[in-house]
Amino acid sequence: MKTTLKIQNLKCGGCANTIVNKLNGLNDISKTKVDNTNDSVSFNYENEDNLEEAKALLTKLGYPVVGDKNALTTKAKSFVSCAIGRMQS
């Protein structure tokens, strides 16, 4: 199955790099693409558990799905994830 999720706190290619690397590291998640223009991430997954795991990871990285809680600590995590993504590119 394929999904596209609108996410919060997406800023740049560093963010995108972190998201792609981390999501593709999950079992049964593949073909991850980030669209910075539309603040979205698309990927293939095998079952609903994979989807929920991906959403949880996005939140942990600082990029919760639109409509989910976006606390100041979550926003701060996105800056750290962005910096890591910039260093890895």
C-alpha positions, -999 to 999 in steps of 0.1 A, spaced: 0 0 0 11 36 -5 3 66 15 11 103 16 11 121 49 11 159 54 36 166 82 46 195 104 80 213 109 94 203 75 120 229 66 146 218 41 166 190 24 183 182 57 149 173 72 140 153 41 173 134 42 167 124 78 131 113 71 140 92 41 169 75 59 150 68 90 117 56 74 135 34 49 153 18 79 120 4 91 109 -31 82 83 -31 54 86 6 46 100 15 11 102 41 -16 101 70 8 98 105 -9 96 138 8 79 168 -9 92 200 8 69 222 -12 37 204 0 51 194 35 44 158 28 60 124 29 50 94 7 60 58 12 49 22 6 40 0 36 28 -36 41 1 -32 68 -15 -8 93 11 -16 120 38 -4 96 19 28 90 15 35 127 52 27 133 61 52 106 38 79 121 53 73 155 89 76 141 80 108 123 67 123 156 99 111 174 120 128 148 100 161 152 77 158 122 42 148 134 13 143 110 -8 175 105 -35 174 132 -13 157 158 1 175 188 31 197 179 46 208 212 76 230 215 98 200 223 86 183 191 96 214 171 130 214 188 135 177 178 129 187 142 158 211 143 181 184 156 169 160 129 174 186 103 210 192 114 217 155 113 202 152 78 224 181 66 255 164 80 246 131 63 240 145 29 
